[in-house]
Amino acid sequence: METYNFFTKYYDEIVRWNGYSLDDEVDLLVEFIEKFWNNSKTIFELACGTWVVAKKLEEKWYKVSWLDISENMLKKAQKNLWKGKCFLWDMTDFNLENKVDVILCNYIYFIAQKL
């Protein structure tokens, strides 16, 4: 956790290493969601980091709740807050308050695509 907290300051730059711009990443996620879960409106994002992806999804009219294990990440994310609901939780052990249409864990997906 100490290492994770250390790179909070650089997190958004680090996750852009994959060559996708934020807008390209969000467009790809929206395409994926619409293809497999048409008419989905509620999303729960695991390991949300600084919440920039969730914010962009909300701008596209999705309702997004999210969690991250790092209090430092969530403090940084609060600067980006718009409508979403945030939880400080470990993604390996959480309980949803309400049913959602889609659960995302974006960077695990994108890293897997690069491997």
Residue, then its C-alpha position, 0 to 999 in steps of 0.5 A: m500500500e505504501t508504494y501505491n500511495f506514493f505514486t498517487k501523485y503520478y497515477d493519471e500519467i502512469v495509467r496513460w502508458n498504454g497509448y490510449s488517450l482518456d477519451d479513447e479509453v472511455d469511448l472503448l469502454v462505452e462501445f464495450i458496454e453497449k455491445f454486451w450490456n445494451n441499455s445499461k445505465t448503472i456502473f460500479e467501477l473497482a479500483c477507480g484510482t483518481w476517478v477520471v474514467a468514471k467522471k467521463l462515463e457519467e458525462k455520457w449519462y451513466k450513473v457510476s459508483w466506485l471504490d478504491i483501497s487507497e485513501n490517498m487515491l480517493k482524496k485525489a479523486q474528490k477533486n474530480l467528483w461530480k455525481g458518483k458515490c465513492f467507497l473506500w474498500d478492497m476490491t477483493d472484499f466488498n458488498l454492493e448497496n444496490k444492484v448495478d448493470v455493469i461492474l468494471c475494473n478498467y486497468i486490469y482489462f487494459i493491461a490484459q489487452k497489452l499482454 
